[in-house]
Amino acid sequence: MSHPSLAALSGAAAGLLIANKQTVSVAESSCGGLISAALVAVPGASAFYIGGGVIYTAKGGKTLLPERPKGMQSATQAFALFEARAIREKMGATWGIGETGASGPSGNPYGNPPGHACIAVSGPIERVITLATGNADREANMWAFAKAALDLLADLAAQ
């Protein structure tokens, strides 16, 4: 399977962030750092990428994010938005990206099938989407989730 270069994956979003003198931070889960890697692959990324973390386990979330509201489950739109808002605030960025899901080859403990992800972007405006690839291919899903997150950031940064 062929994928675009990392820099090409985030090129539109990075260009808008640079042009608008805006910044981004990322809290990702099932992408495993691919969103951040795509942003950092752009030359001059330090002008717009502040940082982020891979929130892969409950322990990771407790370490990098504030305490989540009681009853909030991972791999939901509410949790993705919580991640995006929390990482944006914590890092003082214009935009925050939150991604949570099940990359595969099996589903997650919350009952979501492989290929399910919730992605949020929080900033001057906010949006949350759910992606269902219908695919159990772990790496293909990671790329699809990262592309969806970066496309969503570009859409919102263009407004």
Number of C-alpha atoms within 10 A of each C-alpha: 4 5 10 10 11 19 16 15 24 26 19 17 23 31 15 18 23 15 11 12 11 16 23 29 29 31 32 29 28 25 28 18 19 20 28 26 15 21 27 20 17 19 10 12 16 12 14 25 22 18 18 22 18 22 25 17 11 9 9 13 18 12 11 17 17 13 10 15 9 6 6 12 13 21 24 22 23 16 21 30 25 25 32 28 25 24 28 27 16 14 17 14 21 19 28 29 32 30 36 28 32 28 30 20 15 15 16 16 10 12 9 17 21 22 26 25 30 25 30 28 32 27 20 10 10 17 15 20 18 19 16 18 17 11 16 18 15 18 15 17 27 24 19 19 31 25 20 22 29 24 17 21 27 20 14 19 23 12 7
